[in-house]
Amino acid sequence: MSHPFVERLIGSVRRELLDQTLFWTASDLENKLQNYRRYYSKYRCHSSRDGATPVTSGSENVVALNNYRWKKHCRGLFQLPVAA
């Protein structure tokens, strides 16, 4: 019997990463999953946490709408705005 949280996480990983990414070896897949884990835990906002990420950086930089740039994650698969 599987846990609903685990099933949801597996679905998110599959939809957001594996369905859109090619991997050639086990080590290549492992590296891409590590990059996705870092993105998922540190940068991706979570609706159940009021838009916060699980890992807090300690600094609350507010992005000015006229002064920002895009930071790429997972080899450009995801892009988030950051203060320039």
OpenMM code with the backbone's topology and positions (N, CA, C; nanometers):
from openmm import Vec3, app, unit

residues = "MET SER HIS PRO PHE VAL GLU ARG LEU ILE GLY SER VAL ARG ARG GLU LEU LEU ASP GLN THR LEU PHE TRP THR ALA SER ASP LEU GLU ASN LYS LEU GLN ASN TYR ARG ARG TYR TYR SER LYS TYR ARG CYS HIS SER SER ARG ASP GLY ALA THR PRO VAL THR SER GLY SER GLU ASN VAL VAL ALA LEU ASN ASN TYR ARG TRP LYS LYS HIS CYS ARG GLY LEU PHE GLN LEU PRO VAL ALA ALA".split()
positions = [
    Vec3(0.0850, -0.1176, 0.0000),
    Vec3(0.0000, 0.0000, 0.0000),
    Vec3(0.0896, 0.1240, 0.0000),
    Vec3(0.0668, 0.2125, -0.0916),
    Vec3(0.1524, 0.3307, -0.1022),
    Vec3(0.0897, 0.4505, -0.0314),
    Vec3(0.1740, 0.5434, 0.0043),
    Vec3(0.1330, 0.6636, 0.0745),
    Vec3(0.0921, 0.7696, -0.0271),
    Vec3(-0.0158, 0.8446, -0.0047),
    Vec3(-0.0606, 0.9454, -0.1019),
    Vec3(0.0443, 1.0536, -0.1297),
    Vec3(0.1210, 1.0940, -0.0277),
    Vec3(0.2241, 1.1951, -0.0490),
    Vec3(0.3318, 1.1434, -0.1437),
    Vec3(0.3712, 1.0188, -0.1256),
    Vec3(0.4743, 0.9592, -0.2115),
    Vec3(0.4225, 0.9495, -0.3549),
    Vec3(0.2981, 0.9090, -0.3725),
    Vec3(0.2393, 0.8996, -0.5054),
    Vec3(0.2346, 1.0366, -0.5724),
    Vec3(0.2003, 1.1398, -0.4965),
    Vec3(0.1950, 1.2749, -0.5526),
    Vec3(0.3343, 1.3227, -0.5910),
    Vec3(0.4331, 1.2956, -0.5075),
    Vec3(0.5706, 1.3348, -0.5377),
    Vec3(0.6223, 1.2634, -0.6627),
    Vec3(0.5944, 1.1353, -0.6736),
    Vec3(0.6353, 1.0600, -0.7922),
    Vec3(0.5685, 1.1190, -0.9167),
    Vec3(0.4419, 1.1538, -0.9067),
    Vec3(0.3718, 1.2146, -1.0196),
    Vec3(0.4313, 1.3485, -1.0581),
    Vec3(0.4667, 1.4304, -0.9582),
    Vec3(0.5283, 1.5608, -0.9862),
    Vec3(0.6627, 1.5435, -1.0557),
    Vec3(0.7443, 1.4527, -1.0062),
    Vec3(0.8751, 1.4284, -1.0671),
    Vec3(0.8574, 1.3804, -1.2104),
    Vec3(0.7636, 1.2928, -1.2316),
    Vec3(0.7424, 1.2396, -1.3672),
    Vec3(0.6918, 1.3481, -1.4616),
    Vec3(0.5886, 1.4235, -1.4206),
    Vec3(0.5302, 1.5260, -1.5076),
    Vec3(0.6267, 1.6407, -1.5339),
    Vec3(0.6913, 1.6908, -1.4280),
    Vec3(0.7726, 1.8106, -1.4408),
    Vec3(0.9128, 1.7845, -1.4942),
    Vec3(0.9666, 1.6638, -1.4755),
    Vec3(1.1048, 1.6386, -1.5138),
    Vec3(1.1192, 1.5230, -1.6123),
    Vec3(1.0793, 1.4052, -1.5731),
    Vec3(1.1128, 1.2864, -1.6512),
    Vec3(1.0422, 1.2795, -1.7865),
    Vec3(0.9204, 1.3320, -1.7964),
    Vec3(0.8500, 1.3291, -1.9245),
    Vec3(0.9104, 1.4257, -2.0259),
    Vec3(0.9929, 1.5219, -1.9792),
    Vec3(1.0482, 1.6240, -2.0666),
    Vec3(1.1993, 1.6155, -2.0813),
    Vec3(1.2629, 1.5193, -2.0161),
    Vec3(1.4076, 1.5127, -2.0119),
    Vec3(1.4570, 1.3759, -2.0573),
    Vec3(1.5584, 1.3777, -2.1409),
    Vec3(1.6237, 1.2527, -2.1792),
    Vec3(1.7405, 1.2272, -2.0856),
    Vec3(1.7637, 1.1027, -2.0526),
    Vec3(1.8821, 1.0668, -1.9748),
    Vec3(1.9432, 0.9438, -2.0386),
    Vec3(2.0762, 0.9342, -2.0303),
    Vec3(2.1483, 0.8321, -2.1041),
    Vec3(2.2012, 0.7203, -2.0165),
    Vec3(2.2425, 0.7522, -1.8947),
    Vec3(2.2968, 0.6510, -1.8039),
    Vec3(2.2346, 0.6702, -1.6674),
    Vec3(2.2613, 0.5757, -1.5798),
    Vec3(2.2092, 0.5862, -1.4430),
    Vec3(2.2687, 0.7071, -1.3724),
    Vec3(2.3967, 0.7345, -1.3953),
    Vec3(2.4589, 0.8505, -1.3295),
    Vec3(2.4030, 0.9814, -1.3853),
    Vec3(2.3712, 0.9852, -1.5158),
    Vec3(2.3097, 1.1034, -1.5746),
    Vec3(2.1720, 1.1276, -1.5128),
    Vec3(2.0925, 1.0227, -1.4983),
    Vec3(1.9619, 1.0346, -1.4341),
    Vec3(1.9767, 1.0797, -1.2895),
    Vec3(2.0732, 1.0235, -1.2194),
    Vec3(2.0948, 1.0617, -1.0797),
    Vec3(2.1307, 1.2092, -1.0678),
    Vec3(2.2165, 1.2593, -1.1561),
    Vec3(2.2529, 1.4014, -1.1537),
    Vec3(2.1322, 1.4901, -1.1818),
    Vec3(2.0499, 1.4518, -1.2775),
    Vec3(1.9314, 1.5313, -1.3098),
    Vec3(1.8294, 1.5280, -1.1965),
    Vec3(1.8147, 1.4149, -1.1304),
    Vec3(1.7247, 1.4071, -1.0156),
    Vec3(1.7769, 1.4896, -0.8980),
    Vec3(1.9085, 1.4932, -0.8775),
    Vec3(1.9663, 1.5771, -0.7716),
    Vec3(1.9405, 1.7252, -0.7999),
    Vec3(1.9579, 1.7661, -0.9269),
    Vec3(1.9297, 1.9049, -0.9637),
    Vec3(1.7834, 1.9380, -0.9412),
    Vec3(1.6926, 1.8458, -0.9760),
    Vec3(1.5497, 1.8681, -0.9552),
    Vec3(1.5174, 1.8746, -0.8062),
    Vec3(1.5798, 1.7888, -0.7262),
    Vec3(1.5574, 1.7913, -0.5812),
    Vec3(1.5989, 1.9255, -0.5231),
    Vec3(1.7127, 1.9762, -0.5670),
    Vec3(1.7602, 2.1070, -0.5199),
    Vec3(1.6618, 2.2164, -0.5600),
    Vec3(1.6171, 2.2151, -0.6853),
    Vec3(1.5185, 2.3122, -0.7324),
    Vec3(1.3883, 2.3003, -0.6536),
    Vec3(1.3394, 2.1778, -0.6348),
    Vec3(1.2118, 2.1540, -0.5669),
    Vec3(1.2174, 2.2006, -0.4223),
    Vec3(1.3300, 2.1778, -0.3542),
    Vec3(1.3394, 2.2096, -0.2121),
    Vec3(1.3767, 2.3543, -0.1832),
    Vec3(1.4562, 2.4161, -0.2691),
    Vec3(1.5075, 2.5494, -0.2377),
    Vec3(1.4403, 2.6624, -0.3127),
    Vec3(1.3923, 2.6404, -0.4337),
    Vec3(1.3485, 2.7514, -0.5168),
    Vec3(1.2016, 2.7482, -0.5546),
    Vec3(1.1450, 2.6333, -0.5734),
    Vec3(1.0064, 2.6214, -0.6176),
    Vec3(0.9129, 2.6576, -0.5039),
    Vec3(0.8187, 2.7488, -0.5288),
    Vec3(0.7244, 2.7860, -0.4227),
    Vec3(0.6185, 2.6774, -0.4079),
    Vec3(0.5698, 2.6612, -0.2879),
    Vec3(0.4739, 2.5563, -0.2564),
    Vec3(0.3446, 2.6199, -0.2075),
    Vec3(0.2348, 2.5845, -0.2689),
    Vec3(0.1067, 2.6460, -0.2344),
    Vec3(0.0625, 2.6102, -0.0931),
    Vec3(0.0988, 2.4943, -0.0442),
    Vec3(0.0550, 2.4554, 0.0898),
    Vec3(0.1335, 2.5276, 0.1993),
    Vec3(0.2415, 2.5962, 0.1612),
    Vec3(0.3229, 2.6702, 0.2584),
    Vec3(0.3100, 2.8201, 0.2362),
    Vec3(0.1960, 2.8649, 0.1843),
    Vec3(0.1702, 3.0059, 0.1547),
    Vec3(0.2743, 3.0641, 0.0606),
    Vec3(0.3135, 2.9870, -0.0380),
    Vec3(0.4076, 3.0340, -0.1384),
    Vec3(0.5523, 3.0281, -0.0966),
    Vec3(0.5802, 2.9726, 0.0208),
    Vec3(0.7184, 2.9646, 0.0693),
    Vec3(0.7831, 2.8349, 0.0231),
    Vec3(0.9147, 2.8334, 0.0253),
    Vec3(0.9877, 2.7111, -0.0073),
    Vec3(1.0210, 2.6370, 0.1211),
    Vec3(1.0435, 2.5056, 0.1145),
    Vec3(1.0762, 2.4304, 0.2346),
    Vec3(1.2080, 2.4760, 0.2988),
    Vec3(1.3028, 2.5171, 0.2185),
    Vec3(1.4317, 2.5633, 0.2715),
    Vec3(1.4318, 2.7154, 0.2654),
    Vec3(1.4459, 2.7788, 0.3794),
    Vec3(1.4502, 2.9248, 0.3800),
    Vec3(1.5941, 2.9705, 0.3666),
    Vec3(1.6145, 3.0741, 0.2871),
    Vec3(1.7493, 3.1226, 0.2613),
    Vec3(1.7991, 3.2172, 0.3695),
    Vec3(1.7110, 3.2697, 0.4504),
    Vec3(1.7516, 3.3623, 0.5543),
    Vec3(1.7477, 3.5069, 0.5088),
    Vec3(1.7452, 3.5308, 0.3803),
    Vec3(1.7355, 3.6678, 0.3290),
    Vec3(1.6089, 3.6791, 0.2467),
    Vec3(1.5372, 3.7836, 0.2712),
    Vec3(1.4115, 3.8058, 0.2010),
    Vec3(1.4320, 3.9160, 0.0981),
    Vec3(1.4821, 3.8812, -0.0187),
    Vec3(1.5004, 3.9776, -0.1262),
    Vec3(1.3705, 3.9908, -0.2034),
    Vec3(1.3242, 4.1118, -0.2168),
    Vec3(1.2047, 4.1387, -0.2944),
    Vec3(1.2500, 4.1809, -0.4333),
    Vec3(1.1933, 4.1189, -0.5338),
    Vec3(1.2321, 4.1480, -0.6706),
    Vec3(1.1563, 4.2704, -0.7190),
    Vec3(1.2309, 4.3731, -0.7580),
    Vec3(1.1675, 4.4915, -0.8162),
    Vec3(1.1230, 4.4562, -0.9577),
    Vec3(1.0051, 4.4994, -0.9942),
    Vec3(0.9516, 4.4628, -1.1245),
    Vec3(1.0316, 4.5213, -1.2400),
    Vec3(1.1060, 4.6270, -1.2153),
    Vec3(1.1848, 4.6862, -1.3223),
    Vec3(1.3314, 4.6445, -1.3174),
    Vec3(1.3702, 4.5592, -1.2228),
    Vec3(1.5103, 4.5209, -1.2082),
    Vec3(1.5184, 4.3734, -1.1658),
    Vec3(1.5059, 4.2840, -1.2610),
    Vec3(1.5131, 4.1412, -1.2307),
    Vec3(1.5773, 4.0685, -1.3480),
    Vec3(1.6136, 3.9440, -1.3234),
    Vec3(1.6627, 3.8568, -1.4295),
    Vec3(1.6071, 3.7178, -1.4021),
    Vec3(1.6200, 3.6300, -1.4990),
    Vec3(1.5679, 3.4945, -1.4858),
    Vec3(1.6807, 3.4002, -1.4467),
    Vec3(1.6591, 3.3189, -1.3452),
    Vec3(1.7556, 3.2170, -1.3049),
    Vec3(1.7037, 3.0823, -1.3530),
    Vec3(1.7894, 3.0104, -1.4246),
    Vec3(1.7504, 2.8816, -1.4802),
    Vec3(1.7831, 2.7689, -1.3834),
    Vec3(1.6942, 2.6706, -1.3775),
    Vec3(1.7115, 2.5520, -1.2949),
    Vec3(1.6932, 2.4289, -1.3831),
    Vec3(1.7575, 2.3198, -1.3444),
    Vec3(1.7448, 2.1918, -1.4153),
    Vec3(1.7756, 2.2074, -1.5634),
    Vec3(1.8906, 2.2682, -1.5911),
    Vec3(1.9387, 2.2880, -1.7290),
    Vec3(1.8398, 2.3648, -1.8151),
    Vec3(1.7775, 2.4653, -1.7564),
    Vec3(1.6879, 2.5525, -1.8309),
    Vec3(1.5447, 2.5062, -1.8390),
    Vec3(1.5096, 2.3960, -1.7756),
    Vec3(1.3731, 2.3461, -1.7800),
    Vec3(1.2782, 2.4382, -1.7027),
    Vec3(1.3270, 2.4952, -1.5926),
    Vec3(1.2485, 2.5874, -1.5112),
    Vec3(1.3226, 2.7195, -1.5015),
    Vec3(1.2485, 2.8316, -1.5001),
    Vec3(1.3078, 2.9640, -1.4855),
    Vec3(1.2273, 3.0424, -1.3844),
    Vec3(1.2980, 3.1055, -1.2898),
    Vec3(1.2331, 3.1861, -1.1877),
    Vec3(1.2974, 3.3238, -1.1833),
    Vec3(1.2189, 3.4299, -1.1546),
    Vec3(1.2781, 3.5638, -1.1475),
    Vec3(1.3570, 3.5815, -1.0177),
    Vec3(1.4688, 3.6515, -1.0266),
    Vec3(1.5498, 3.6855, -0.9098),
    Vec3(1.5919, 3.8314, -0.9219),
    Vec3(1.6256, 3.8914, -0.8081),
    Vec3(1.6706, 4.0302, -0.8079),
    Vec3(1.8014, 4.0409, -0.8856),
    Vec3(1.8116, 4.1428, -0.9700),
    Vec3(1.9318, 4.1596, -1.0520),
    Vec3(2.0409, 4.2323, -0.9780),
] * unit.nanometer
topology = app.Topology()
chain = topology.addChain("A")
for resn in residues:
    res = topology.addResidue(resn, chain)
    for name in ("N", "CA", "C"):
        topology.addAtom(name, app.Element.getBySymbol(name[0]), res)
